[in-house]
Amino acid sequence: MRAAPPDGALDHELRRRHGLIAGVDEVGRGALAGPVTVAAVILDPGRAIAGLDDSKRLTPRKRERLADEIRARAVCWAVAHRGPAAIDRLNILEATREAMTEAVLALDRAPGLVVTDAVALRGLHAPVLAETHADARYLCVAAASILAKVVRDRTMVSLAREHPGYGWETNKGYPSPGHLAALRRLGATAQHRRTFAPLRVLA
């Protein structure tokens, strides 16, 4: 049975204790190509956004609409990326941490608490709550997951025009059968993560 979308109660309790809370989430950790993209969002409780949920539960059209509302109604938001070179140099977890920290530091307002989807962060002035499935429990993290997904999907559609044949406009760089077949046929591009297993086999 599918869990209900977040209702804001957990966000309300954290705001009561910490003031402004920033939700942070990433998209693209499991992809073979393209960046890992992170968004940080501080929502305005006085400007509610109906329909926020884990981005994976939403249709592309609904994500696009909600991303526009998040940009317009949030107290502030920021997006950061780490590309394939950084991912190969650092590893995907550390690259994600770097991007998350950058996104939080880029916010126009300093949060009293940062909530992430299971990724612990260091070097921030605010405490960090790293909780599994936070994008399905907290509105602020759901908003971050939506914004990151929309931004990264647009990035992959743009990269697909530069590197035709891999199907990134539909698979978004993830290891679909078509993407893997294209790798065997065409080889890797500068947008591929060379340290990921399917790329190591081709090297």
N, C-alpha and C positions, 0 to 999 in steps of 0.2 A: 504494500500500500504506500502510495506516494505521500511523503511528509508535507504538511501544510507550509506555505510560504511564511517567512518571518513576519511577525505581527508588530514589531517595534517595542515590545515589552522589555526585552533584554537591552536594547539601545537606551531606552528611557532610564533603566536602572543604572547603567554605566554613566550616562550623562549626569544623573543626580549625584554620583560619587566623584566624578572626574571632570565635569565640565565638557568641553568640546572633545568628541571622539572621532578619530580618523579610521575609517575602514580601508584596508589594503588587500588587494588580491592580484594574482598574476594569471596570464593566459599564455600558453605556448611551451610549457616545460617539456611536454612529451613529443613535440614536433621534431622532425629531422632537418627542417630548413626554416629560415627566417628568425626573427628576434623572439626573445621572451619579453612580453609587454606587461607592465605593471600600472595600476591606477591606485591613487589614494584619494579618498573622498570624505569630506566632512559635511554631513547633511544638516539642513536647517529644519528643526522639528516644527517650526511654524509654517513651513512650506512643504507639506507632505507630498510624496510622489506615489501614486497608487500603482500596484502591480510589481513592485520590486521583488526579485527572487534570484536565486542562483542562476547565472546566465545560461547554464547548460539546460535549464528547464524551459527556456523561452524560445520562441520562434525568432528568426532573424529580423523580421519586420517589427516585432515587439521590442527587441533589443535596441534597434535603431531609434524607435520613438522614445524609449526610456532614456537612452543616452543623451538625446537632445534635452529632455527634461532635467536630467541630472546636471548637465552643464549650466542650464538656466536657473535652477532653483537651489543648488547646493551652496553652502557657505563658501566653499572653495574646493578645487580639485586639481590634480596634477597627474601627468603620465610620464613614465620613463621606460626606456628600452635597454636591453643588452643584446647585441648582435652575435652572430655565430663565432666570430673571432674571440670575443670576450667569454662566451660560453665554453669554447674549447680550451681557453687559457685557464679559466677559473674553476670550471665544472658548473653544471646547471644550477645546483643549489646556491653556490656562492654568487653566481651571476644574478640569480633571482633576488638574493638578499641585497646586493649592491643596488639593483634597480628599485627595490622597495624602499630602501633608505633614502635614495635620491628623490623619489616621489614624495615621501613624507616631508623631507627638508625643503622641497619646492612649494609646499602649501603656503598660501598667503597668511593663514592663521596657524598658530602653534597649538596642536592638540594637547589635551591633558592625559589622553590615553590613546594608544594605537592598537587596533585589533586586526590581526592577520589570520589568514586561512592556514594555520599550522606551521608557519615559518617564523622562527625566532629571529629577532633583529637585535643588533648591537649598535652602540654609538648614537643613540637618540636621547634627548633630554626627557622625553616622556616614557613612562612604563609601557611595556608591550604585553598584550594578551594574545598568545598564539594558540588558537583553538581549532581542532579538526572540524571540518564542515562548517566553518564560520560563515561561509557565503550562503548557507541555507538557514542560518540562525540569526544573523544580525543584518538589519537593513543597510547599514553603512558598508558592510563588506559585500553584500549583494550588489549595491550600487557600483562599488569598485570593480566587481567581476564583470558587470555589464559594460562599463566604460572601457575596460581593458580589452574585452572581447571585440567590441565594435571597432576600436582603433586598430587592433592587430589584424582583424579580418580585412579591413580596408588596406592595410599595409601589404598583406599577402596577395590581394587582388592586383595591386599595383606591381608587385614583384613578379607576378605571373605574366604580366605583359613584357617585362624585361627578360624573362627566362621561360619562353613558351615550351610546352610539351610535358611539364611535370604535373599539371592539373592543380596548381596551387589556388586557383580561383575557386575551386570546390573543396579540395582536401586541406587547404590552409597550411600545407607543409607537413601534415601528419603522415604516418607511414601507411597510407592506403595501398591496396594492391596496385593501382595505377601508378602511384608515385614510385613504388619500389620497382615496378617494371620499367619506368622511365629512367630511373637511376642506372639500372643494368644496361639500358639501351644507349643513354646519352652521357652517362657519367655524372659526376658531381659538379656543382657550381660554387661560386664564392659564398652563396647564401646557405650552403649545407654545413651542418655541424659534423666535422670530421671525426670527432671523438665518439660519436654515437655508434652503436654496434653495427647497423646496416652499412654505414660509411666505412668503418674499419675493415669490414669484409671486402669492400670494393677497392680499398687502397692498394 
